[in-house]
């Protein structure tokens, strides 16, 4: 007698796990708009800066939320310099490695906060596809994060929201106003 359990045809294929990199303010707004457009057919998890308590409250499609220290912070009108960023990066890389191990994403999507850099590096090491979407506010040149991710090729797809940027960054894809 066959002891194999019956197959549940209603279950369908496993859902794709998407890790969404949020930032504070505009980055969060843009990425959550994209999540709304993609809809509930994915299993989402989210990465937010460790200091940000607002972004998590804006999430409408639930999923685990992971926190990471942002390697480049803006405080009182000042931005961390290269030395501060280099000193913070090892801890951010370790946290990013741990997050990817827990979330086990099939895909990572983000729109530009600096915390996306350690996530992108670890995604490359783990072989996880990474889609970078340059923020819509960058019309003439890429953001700090965009320049690093583009130059180091820490992406599988790199989208810009202004066609003029493809002249300076030929590997970028223009897809219109996404967010």
C-alpha angles and dihedrals in degrees: 000000000000113000095188111126115239118262115250103225090188092065095073124188119327114275118252115252113227123191110205118201110215127185131186122292117339096017090057093046092051096046095046089051088055091048089052090051092048090049134202098310092099134065104241131199124178139215119207134173112269092241096049114099096162104061093062091057090056096058110113100176103057128229140136115301121215125193128216134177110251109238093210114041131185113215127175093340094313126107124209113260127230094273094054090046092051091050092051097043100081092056091045091050092052091048091047091051090051093047092052090048092054099039095042091199124195089203139013123210127184142155107215125293113142091247085073091071097070089041090053093048092051091044089056091050092048094043094241114151113245127201116196119195114192111226116261091238091071106088106151104026140008124268120255090262092044092053093051095045091045097046094045091042092233093158142072093206124019116193129190124192097213120064092214090069092066089069091063095033107038095178090059119096123223113217101163124252103339103169 
